[in-house]
Amino acid sequence: VRAWLVFDGSDTNANFEIMNLRVMYSGGIGMHRADRVLIDAVRYFKSSDPQLAVLLVSDDRDLRKRARKAGAEVMAVLEFGPYLPSTRG
């Protein structure tokens, strides 16, 4: 399992990767913002391996619609929450 967190923003120097987590800033404006990076990533992974499970988690309805069209499974943030491990002792 690999996770990408993509944010709007120009500080691409703040991008980093630790184990299976990549955090990045889109570095662009307009159509080159985070949404575009995410949709391009979904298209890339699905074209490389159509059987690959790709899940996009976002509360942006338009982004979820475009990701679903590109072949991803989609989920709202609150729907995804129960899948995260608890940090409570």
Buried (B, 14 or more C-beta within 10 A) or exposed (E): EEEBEBBBBEEEEEBEEEEEEBBBBBBBEEEEBBBBBBBEBBBEBBEEEEEEEBBBBBEBEEBBEBBEEBBBEBBEEEEEEEEEEEEEE
